[in-house]
């Protein structure tokens, strides 16, 4: 989902109170910007109050150096800090007496409350498609969630993750811009990679989604992009009526 000006976990509460089955899949955010205790507490509070056990937490190392500078966070060590943040969050979620000692994160003698709705906390998915992101998804997280890859690129990424995961199950999901009976040029992504879109007629969309499923995409997160709300709603309704039924 997209929010204008609202912190993402605040924005997620209201719409997810109206659903019973849909998973709230947070787009990967730059976790190293915030302290790990805050990153651990906010999503599980939403998980308990609004979406119960349906939250999926997306995290990434971040790529916008100015954003780190604006918030007073170190940019150069963001990858190493994210690795520790993931381990620290799981410790806070699961340990009766949380303790952690790392190079960038250390804590002990604290109380973490309230506890997550899920005993192990929400599943964590990693954004990005750099070698570090693939390694992080394979060894520390529950899933991989890049943006705008082609089916071939996604398959290559999942193959790399499987080679590093030592048999751990890692879920593959993809976020992609979507248009019905319209086209959209590819655009540069956050890691200087070109982001593709899912566009064309309903029949073309169905065929393209089947390619992604064959490539290993288990969950496809659609971002309907248009210059006005009327076109966005029209595309969403046409997709729901003419494309989605083929994948029930």
matplotlib code that plots the C-alpha trace (Angstrom):
import matplotlib.pyplot as plt

x = [0.0, 1.0, 0.5, 1.0, 2.7, 1.7, 4.2, 3.6, 2.5, -0.1, -1.4, -1.8, -4.2, -7.4, -7.7, -6.7, -9.4, -11.8, -10.3, -10.2, -8.0, -5.7, -2.1, -0.6, 2.6, 4.7, 7.0, 10.6, 11.7, 15.2, 15.4, 18.9, 17.4, 15.5, 16.7, 16.1, 13.8, 11.5, 11.6, 10.7, 7.8, 5.9, 5.0, 4.0, 1.8, -0.1, 0.0, -1.8, -4.3, -5.3, -4.2, -3.6, -1.4, -1.4, 1.5, 4.6, 7.5, 9.5, 13.0, 16.0, 19.4, 18.2, 19.9, 19.1, 22.1, 20.5, 17.6, 20.0, 21.8, 18.5, 17.6, 21.1, 21.8, 25.1, 24.9, 28.2, 27.5, 23.8, 24.2, 26.0, 23.6, 20.6, 22.0, 22.3, 18.9, 17.2, 18.8, 18.1, 14.4, 14.0, 15.6, 13.2, 10.2, 11.1, 13.4, 11.8, 14.8, 16.2, 19.9, 22.0, 25.7, 26.8, 29.1, 26.3, 23.5, 23.7, 21.1, 20.3, 18.2, 15.1, 11.5, 10.0, 6.2, 3.6, 4.6, 3.9, 0.6, 2.7, 5.0, 8.0, 7.0, 6.0, 7.7, 10.5, 11.1, 14.1, 13.9, 16.5, 18.3, 22.0, 24.2, 24.0, 20.2, 20.1, 22.5, 20.4, 17.2, 18.8, 20.4, 18.4, 14.9, 11.7, 11.4, 12.7, 10.7, 12.3, 10.7, 10.1, 12.2, 11.6, 10.7, 14.3, 15.8, 13.6, 14.4, 18.1, 17.7, 15.7, 18.3, 21.1, 19.0, 18.5, 22.2, 22.9, 20.0, 21.2, 17.7, 15.9, 12.5, 12.5, 9.4, 9.6, 7.4, 7.5, 6.2, 5.5, 3.7, 0.5, -1.6, -4.6, -4.7, -2.0, 1.8, 4.4, 8.1, 10.7, 12.2, 15.4, 15.1, 16.6, 19.7, 20.3, 18.4, 15.6, 12.2, 9.8, 6.0, 3.1, 1.0, -1.1, -4.4, -6.0, -4.9, -1.4, -1.4, -2.6, 0.2, 2.8, 1.7, 2.0, 5.7, 6.3, 4.7, 6.9, 9.9, 9.1, 6.9, 4.6, 3.0, 2.6, 2.1, 0.6, 1.1, -1.5, 0.1, -1.8, -2.0, -5.5, -7.6, -10.3, -7.8, -6.3, -9.7, -10.7, -7.5, -8.0, -11.6, -10.7, -7.8, -10.1, -12.8, -10.7, -7.3, -7.5, -10.1, -7.6, -5.4, -7.9]
y = [0.0, 3.6, 6.4, 10.1, 11.5, 8.7, 6.3, 3.0, 1.0, 3.8, 3.8, 0.0, -0.1, 1.3, -0.6, -3.9, -3.7, -4.1, -7.4, -10.9, -12.9, -10.5, -10.4, -7.0, -7.1, -4.1, -2.9, -3.2, -0.2, 1.0, -0.7, 0.7, 4.2, 3.4, 1.8, -2.0, -1.9, 0.5, -1.5, -4.6, -3.0, -1.1, -3.9, -6.3, -3.7, -3.5, -7.3, -7.5, -4.6, -4.7, -7.6, -10.3, -12.9, -11.5, -9.0, -9.6, -7.3, -6.0, -4.7, -3.6, -1.9, 1.2, 3.0, 6.7, 8.2, 11.6, 9.9, 8.4, 11.8, 13.6, 11.2, 11.1, 7.5, 6.1, 5.1, 3.2, 0.5, 0.0, -3.6, -4.8, -3.1, -4.6, -8.1, -7.4, -5.7, -8.8, -11.0, -8.4, -8.1, -11.9, -11.9, -9.2, -11.1, -14.5, -14.4, -14.1, -12.0, -10.5, -10.1, -9.2, -8.3, -7.2, -4.7, -2.2, -3.4, -4.3, -4.6, -6.6, -6.1, -4.9, -5.7, -5.9, -5.6, -6.2, -9.5, -10.2, -11.8, -14.5, -16.3, -15.9, -12.5, -11.6, -13.2, -11.0, -10.5, -8.8, -6.2, -5.5, -7.8, -7.1, -10.1, -8.9, -8.8, -12.4, -13.6, -11.9, -13.5, -16.9, -16.9, -14.5, -14.0, -15.8, -14.4, -12.3, -9.3, -7.4, -4.9, -4.9, -7.8, -9.9, -13.6, -14.6, -12.1, -13.4, -17.0, -16.3, -14.6, -17.5, -20.0, -17.9, -17.9, -21.7, -22.2, -20.2, -21.2, -24.7, -26.1, -23.3, -22.5, -19.0, -17.6, -15.6, -12.6, -9.6, -6.1, -4.7, -1.8, -2.9, -1.5, -2.9, -2.2, 0.5, 0.5, 2.0, 2.5, 0.8, 3.1, 3.1, 1.3, 2.0, -0.1, 1.4, -1.6, -1.2, -1.8, -3.6, -3.3, -5.7, -4.3, -5.2, -6.8, -9.1, -12.1, -10.8, -10.1, -13.7, -15.1, -12.9, -13.8, -17.5, -16.8, -15.3, -18.2, -20.6, -18.4, -19.0, -16.0, -17.2, -13.8, -11.0, -7.6, -5.2, -1.5, 0.1, 3.2, 6.0, 9.8, 9.9, 7.9, 7.1, 5.2, 3.5, 2.3, 1.2, -0.8, -2.5, -3.4, -4.8, -6.8, -8.2, -9.2, -10.3, -11.5, -12.6, -15.3, -17.3, -17.8, -18.8]
z = [0.0, -0.4, 2.2, 1.8, 4.9, 7.3, 9.0, 7.2, 10.3, 11.2, 7.6, 7.7, 10.7, 9.2, 5.9, 7.5, 10.1, 7.2, 6.0, 7.4, 5.0, 3.2, 4.4, 5.2, 3.3, 4.1, 1.3, 2.4, 4.3, 5.2, 8.6, 9.6, 9.9, 13.1, 16.3, 16.3, 19.4, 17.6, 14.4, 16.4, 18.3, 15.8, 13.3, 16.0, 17.6, 14.3, 14.1, 17.3, 17.0, 13.3, 11.3, 14.0, 12.4, 8.9, 8.9, 6.8, 7.7, 4.8, 5.5, 3.4, 3.8, 2.0, -0.9, -0.5, 1.3, 1.9, 3.7, 6.2, 6.6, 7.2, 10.1, 11.6, 10.7, 9.4, 5.8, 5.2, 7.8, 6.9, 5.6, 8.7, 11.0, 9.1, 9.7, 13.4, 13.5, 12.1, 14.8, 17.5, 16.5, 16.7, 20.1, 21.3, 19.9, 21.3, 24.4, 27.9, 28.9, 25.7, 25.4, 22.4, 21.9, 18.5, 16.9, 16.2, 18.6, 22.2, 24.9, 28.1, 31.3, 29.5, 29.2, 25.8, 25.8, 24.6, 22.9, 19.2, 18.3, 16.6, 19.1, 16.7, 15.5, 11.9, 8.9, 7.6, 3.9, 2.4, -0.3, -3.0, -5.5, -4.7, -3.7, -0.1, -0.2, -1.7, 1.0, 3.7, 2.4, 2.3, 5.7, 8.0, 6.6, 5.7, 2.2, -0.7, -2.0, -4.9, -7.1, -10.9, -12.0, -15.1, -14.7, -15.7, -13.2, -10.4, -11.2, -11.1, -7.7, -6.3, -7.6, -5.8, -2.6, -2.7, -3.2, 0.0, 2.2, 3.3, 2.8, 4.6, 3.0, 1.6, 0.1, -3.2, -3.7, -6.1, -6.2, -9.7, -11.3, -13.0, -15.8, -17.8, -21.6, -21.1, -21.3, -19.2, -19.9, -17.7, -15.1, -13.0, -9.7, -6.3, -7.0, -10.5, -12.0, -14.4, -13.0, -15.3, -15.3, -15.7, -18.5, -21.6, -22.2, -19.6, -21.7, -21.8, -18.1, -17.4, -19.6, -17.9, -14.4, -15.4, -16.4, -13.0, -11.2, -13.2, -12.2, -8.5, -7.5, -4.8, -4.0, -6.5, -5.0, -7.5, -7.6, -9.9, -11.3, -13.0, -13.1, -11.6, -9.2, -11.8, -14.0, -11.0, -9.8, -13.4, -13.7, -10.3, -11.1, -14.6, -13.1, -10.4, -13.0, -15.9, -14.6, -11.0, -11.5, -13.5, -10.5, -7.8]

ax = plt.figure().add_subplot(projection="3d")
ax.plot(x, y, z, "-o")
ax.set_aspect("equal")
plt.show()
